[in-house]
Amino acid sequence: MRRGSPIFESVVRDPDLASLRILRHGLRDALGRSDIPRRLAQDLQLALQEYATNLIVHGAPAPAEITVHLHNDGAVWELEIFDDGGAFQNFDAYLALATFADRRQGPRSHGMGMKFIGTRFADYEYDAGNGLTRPNRLSLHFPPRAEFIIRPVIVVIEDEPLTRQLIKSILRRDFRVFDFELPGQALRLIRSYPPDLILSDIGLPEMDGIALRKELARDIDTDIVPFVFLSAHGDERTMSEAGDLGIDDFVPKPIDPPILLRIARRLITRSRKVREALIAKSAKDLTEGLQPNLPARFEGFDIGFASEPASLGGGDLIQSGQIGDRLIVLLADVMGHGLAARFYAHGVAAYFRAIILGAEPGTEIDDLMTQLSDSLFADPTFERTIVSIQLVALDREGGVEICSAGHPFPVVIVGGTARWAEISGPLPALEQNLPFPTMRLEPEPGSRLLLYTDGLSEVESVRRNPAAAGDRLFDMLRRHAGDPVVDMPSRVLEDHLASTRTLADDTSLIAIGRRRPG
């Protein structure tokens, strides 16, 4: 249901890629007249571009009409995209498979645009049309409604459509549910992104449930996922064979909703407790092995930093290295939380250090970013995540050069005035040899440059009113503009932590101040 006043409405008939550019420019202009946070404005434009491109290029049939609505009720922004083309069958599963697709196969044909939507917008709704009077509809919400934040993932494999739909309707309020008719389809997702629970029928086409369980047992990552059989009254031999496979439980058919919910909650809670205990044992070593290595001073600059993970480990990364007479500072934000995100951060750090060690003194900062992006692109390990990166080069003459890859705008503070350093670029590792924009600043003495990860603006008050994100961030930074540069990030972070009940995302901040002479 649409909420609030429309900010933008447009209809494109017989859409092609040229008319899509016009549509995106119209959305961009409308967003520019609003008070929407800049990062969200960029994400909405890219979401429209990627989703509509998917409709035009891969729709079967392609749509004859695409309609776009953007509206805001004062707290939540919603982008709706309607089309009259062929509907996605099982959109949740399609989006999940695209989100974890092998990006080396190409960004368009294998869904890198859908991957962007799946990772940037946790709260989405897709309604398939009827091909006649009701169009297909994709709705993206920001900030996500509470029920869409960090929900456990359940994969359901059931070839009977009504039973599959019943299970999904029972579970979807508390869990993110991906349902499949065929085991082969489900295996692609499970192997790429092991869920929190698997529910499978025993009698399935192509591969029965027992064969599926044996296949999952071949890999430790999928073997440890709680597994439940959906069973009618089968013969004793079949049930005995299933029991010998280490099945966690059985749900009898016809499905009883309270029983299904109770089993799902119990198994996911038990599994997470075991996982958290294991993580706690190894998180200390992983975290201590990747401490920020920024110097407190470099030539005419003072530098401070602070970082707070949302959970054990964390995906924020602060590193630096010297090339000739320049200091290169890296701030990266790996999608996700906890130990898994920290693992990916280790990989980014390793590639960064290798590139710094091998770089010639005159290497441009955008070339460094392209090398780093290409390294991540070529590494299959990074197919399962998304990283945003900011590189900053400081030189002995007091100059600052910034290169951005999908990262939030830095903030420049001069006296009591704060402003954005408006530089943005594509996310790294979407394809090879990506170009990245650079910006050069000549900061005056006493001015400061603030780099941060997007967790800094994800506080509860901003979730209720995202339009206030920029103003609130500026206010928080200005309050501490008189603090010593080395102390400023930790004091800003203290304010940030005091203003929110829970830390929604890993949060890091770097302050770089041009020292006054004398």
Buried (B, 14 or more C-beta within 10 A) or exposed (E): EEEBEEBBEBEBEEBEEEBBEEBBEBBBEBBEEBEBBBBBBBBBBBBBBBBBBBBBEBBEEBBEBBBBBBBBEEEBBBBBBBBBBBBBEBBBBBBBBBBBBEBBEEBBEBBBBBBBBBBBBBBBEBEBBEEEEEBBBBBBBBBBEEEBEEBBBBBBBBBBEEBBEBBBEBBBEBBBBBBBBEBBBBBBBBBBBBBBBBBBBBBBEEBBBBEBBEBBBEEEEBBBBBBBBBBEEBEEEBBEBBEEBEBBBBBEBEBEEEEBBEBBBEBBEEBBEEBBEEBEEEBEEBBEEBEBEBEEEBEBBBBBBBBBBBBBBBBBBBBBBBBEEBBBBBBBBBBBBBBBBBBBBBBBBEBBBEBBEEBEEEBEBBBBBBBBBBBBBEBEEBBBBBBBBBBBBBBEEBBBBBBBBBBBBBBBBBEEEBEBBEBBBBBBBBBEEBEBBBBEBEBEEEBBBBBBBBBBBBBEEBBEBBBBBBBBBBEBBBEBBEBEBBEBBBBBBEBBEEEBEEBBBBBBBBBBBBBEEE
